[in-house]
Amino acid sequence: MRSPRPRAARFRMLSTPEERHPGRRTAAATALPWASAPRGAFPAPPAGGPGGGGAGLRVIGIDPGIATCGYAVVESTPPAAAGTVRRRYAAVAWGALRPPGEGPARLAALHDGIAALLAEHAPDAAAVEQLFHTRNVRTASEVGQARGVALLACVESAVPVAEYTPTAVKLAVAGYGGADKQQVRRMVTVQLGLPRPPSPDDAADALGLCLCHLAGEGLRGRQAEAVARRAGLAARP
């Protein structure tokens, strides 16, 4: 009987931002043979901007699935001019992981694939889709297993995780919680300025997760600034 491979041999935990951001890579996709690379991805942001030492926030979106797990990496760019409120976003990578094997072996391969993406793109946060209501028990079980693998990989890489329901993503991206997949794809394409709608659908969903998280971060940032301004006014004699 073969002894199990130590976890540390699969990847090393990255516990600090300095370890995760020694020189951010902006490659289009992981080198795993079963990971689909994006077609026509945006060029890497310039040095000094997001991913190059600037103030932009990099988020990885994960749409969990056993057979197909969508992923995307998006960065926010701070306003270029003073007084500009609207944020701009840049898509760094998107695609899908299709791990080989069956059962536990497939889950292990999915874990390694997500861990490789985290090591490659060094995100500041991860946005993972929450398990939605479904009447198909098998589908719910498989998605739940994939979610667990994704959450574990993020925790082991010390990447903070936020979880969003499909309705929350649709509301943030399309402005309507009942939007269909085509509407979400169109809005993702417009907001990121992509030359064509992202494919596959799982990758489009992952891009939507990134935009949902970044929109929330922008709102929280403006709220914090408003609180600080009020505190400053209150402290004046």
Secondary structure, 3 states (H helix, E strand, C coil): CCCCCCHHHHCCCCCCHHHHCCCCCCCCCCCCCCEECCCCCCCCCCCCCCCCCCCCCEEEEEECCCCCEEEEEEEEECCCCCCCCCCEEEEEEEEEECCCCCHHHHHHHHHHHHHHHHHHHCCCEEEEECCCCCCCHHHHHHHHHHHHHHHHHHHHCCCCEEEECHHHHHHHHHCCCCCCHHHHHHHHHHHHCCCCCCCCHHHHHHHHHHHHHHHHHHHHHHHHHHHHHHHHHHHCC
